[in-house]
């Protein structure tokens, strides 16, 4: 089991941490985000998009109403938000499961609502609000692929 906690002191730092993660991801990876409203999940996802080679000029927004936004880059990013769904039946009825096992990288906001729907290899990232600017960002995963990404992320953060 890999666990790593880092504190972000700003939106820009959260974006940069997302970029580092995005550069480590490959097709088939799933990133499961959790945390309070305003915790930095969408900002982090914007960084992941840039790390995947999606141009920084592309506007990455929370897909709260669309449920999923797709961004094309070197690897396609599927950005999901399940906050508005009532139950797992709505998740499956909307066809969102296919993005978890698709040909891109899936990032799901509010993934803690139904952790049992996530693949075992998911990289879990929890955001805890410390104050108006600071966030504790906690990475965890027990699958070898999740551990590989988290350990590489730790090394990448040390080098920056």
C-alpha positions as CSV (number, residue, x, y, z in Angstrom):
1,X,0.0,0.0,0.0
2,X,1.4,3.3,-1.0
3,X,0.5,6.5,0.9
4,X,1.8,10.0,0.5
5,X,0.6,13.3,1.8
6,X,1.7,16.7,0.5
7,X,0.4,20.2,1.3
8,X,-0.4,22.6,-1.4
9,X,-0.2,26.3,-0.5
10,X,-1.9,27.7,-3.6
11,X,-4.1,27.0,-6.6
12,X,-0.9,27.2,-8.8
13,X,0.8,24.6,-6.7
14,X,-2.2,22.3,-6.9
15,X,-2.2,22.8,-10.7
16,X,1.6,21.9,-10.7
17,X,1.0,18.8,-8.6
18,X,-1.7,17.7,-11.1
19,X,0.8,18.3,-14.0
20,X,3.3,16.0,-12.3
21,X,0.7,13.3,-11.8
22,X,-0.6,13.7,-15.4
23,X,2.8,13.2,-16.9
24,X,3.0,9.8,-15.1
25,X,-0.4,8.5,-16.2
26,X,-1.0,6.2,-19.2
27,X,-4.0,4.9,-21.0
28,X,-6.3,2.8,-18.7
29,X,-5.3,4.6,-15.5
30,X,-8.1,5.8,-13.1
31,X,-7.7,8.7,-10.6
32,X,-10.4,8.8,-7.9
33,X,-10.7,12.2,-6.3
34,X,-12.5,13.0,-3.1
35,X,-12.9,16.0,-0.8
36,X,-15.1,18.9,0.1
37,X,-16.5,21.4,-2.4
38,X,-13.8,24.0,-3.2
39,X,-11.1,21.5,-2.2
40,X,-9.1,21.7,-5.4
41,X,-10.3,18.6,-7.3
42,X,-11.1,20.4,-10.6
43,X,-7.9,22.5,-10.4
44,X,-5.9,19.4,-9.9
45,X,-7.6,17.8,-12.9
46,X,-6.7,20.8,-15.0
47,X,-3.1,20.0,-14.1
48,X,-3.5,16.4,-15.0
49,X,-4.9,17.5,-18.4
50,X,-1.8,19.6,-19.0
51,X,0.5,16.7,-17.8
52,X,-1.2,14.5,-20.4
53,X,-0.3,17.0,-23.2
54,X,-3.7,18.8,-23.4
55,X,-2.9,22.4,-24.2
56,X,-3.1,24.8,-21.2
57,X,-5.4,27.0,-23.3
58,X,-8.1,24.3,-23.1
59,X,-10.6,25.2,-20.4
60,X,-11.1,22.3,-17.9
61,X,-14.4,22.7,-16.0
62,X,-16.2,20.5,-13.5
63,X,-18.6,18.2,-15.4
64,X,-21.3,18.5,-12.7
65,X,-24.1,18.8,-15.1
66,X,-22.7,17.0,-18.1
67,X,-21.4,14.1,-15.9
68,X,-18.3,13.7,-18.1
69,X,-16.1,16.0,-20.2
70,X,-13.7,14.6,-22.7
71,X,-10.4,16.2,-23.5
72,X,-8.1,15.1,-26.4
73,X,-4.4,15.1,-26.0
74,X,-1.6,12.5,-26.3
75,X,-3.9,10.4,-24.1
76,X,-7.7,11.2,-23.9
77,X,-8.9,12.5,-20.5
78,X,-12.3,11.5,-19.3
79,X,-13.2,13.9,-16.5
80,X,-16.3,12.6,-14.5
81,X,-18.3,14.2,-11.7
82,X,-20.8,11.9,-9.9
83,X,-21.9,14.5,-7.3
84,X,-25.4,14.9,-8.7
85,X,-26.1,11.2,-9.1
86,X,-28.6,9.8,-6.7
87,X,-27.3,6.2,-6.6
88,X,-25.2,3.7,-8.4
89,X,-28.0,2.7,-10.8
90,X,-27.8,6.2,-12.2
91,X,-24.1,5.8,-12.7
92,X,-24.5,2.6,-14.6
93,X,-27.6,3.9,-16.5
94,X,-25.5,6.9,-17.7
95,X,-22.9,4.5,-19.1
96,X,-20.1,6.0,-17.0
97,X,-18.6,2.6,-16.1
98,X,-17.2,2.4,-19.7
99,X,-14.9,5.4,-19.0
100,X,-13.3,3.5,-16.0
101,X,-12.3,0.7,-18.4
102,X,-11.8,2.8,-21.5
103,X,-8.9,3.7,-23.7
104,X,-8.0,7.0,-21.9
105,X,-7.3,8.2,-18.4
106,X,-10.4,8.5,-16.2
107,X,-10.5,11.1,-13.4
108,X,-13.6,10.9,-11.2
109,X,-14.6,13.6,-8.8
110,X,-16.6,12.5,-5.7
111,X,-15.3,9.0,-6.1
112,X,-15.7,8.3,-2.3
113,X,-19.5,8.1,-2.8
114,X,-19.3,4.6,-4.1
115,X,-15.7,3.3,-3.8
116,X,-16.8,-0.2,-4.7
117,X,-17.4,0.8,-8.3
118,X,-13.8,1.8,-8.8
119,X,-11.2,-0.6,-10.3
120,X,-8.7,-2.0,-7.8
121,X,-5.9,-0.2,-9.6
122,X,-7.4,3.3,-9.0
123,X,-5.1,6.0,-7.7
124,X,-7.0,7.6,-4.8
125,X,-6.5,11.3,-4.1
126,X,-8.2,13.0,-1.2
127,X,-8.3,16.8,-0.7
128,X,-8.5,18.2,2.8
129,X,-9.1,22.0,3.3
130,X,-6.6,23.4,5.8
131,X,-7.5,27.1,5.3
132,X,-8.5,29.4,2.4
133,X,-5.3,28.6,0.5
134,X,-3.7,25.4,1.9
135,X,-4.8,21.9,1.1
136,X,-3.6,18.6,2.3
137,X,-3.5,16.2,-0.7
138,X,-3.4,12.5,0.3
139,X,-2.5,9.9,-2.3
140,X,-3.1,6.2,-1.7
141,X,-3.4,3.0,-3.6
142,X,-2.7,-0.7,-3.1
143,X,-2.5,-2.1,-6.6
144,X,1.0,-2.3,-8.1
145,X,0.1,0.3,-10.8
146,X,-1.2,2.8,-8.2
147,X,1.9,2.2,-6.1
148,X,4.1,2.8,-9.1
149,X,2.4,6.2,-9.9
150,X,2.5,7.3,-6.3
151,X,6.1,6.4,-5.8
152,X,7.1,8.1,-9.1
153,X,5.1,11.2,-8.1
154,X,6.9,11.3,-4.7
155,X,10.3,11.3,-6.6
156,X,9.0,13.9,-9.1
157,X,8.0,16.2,-6.2
158,X,11.4,15.8,-4.5
159,X,13.1,16.9,-7.8
160,X,11.0,20.1,-8.2
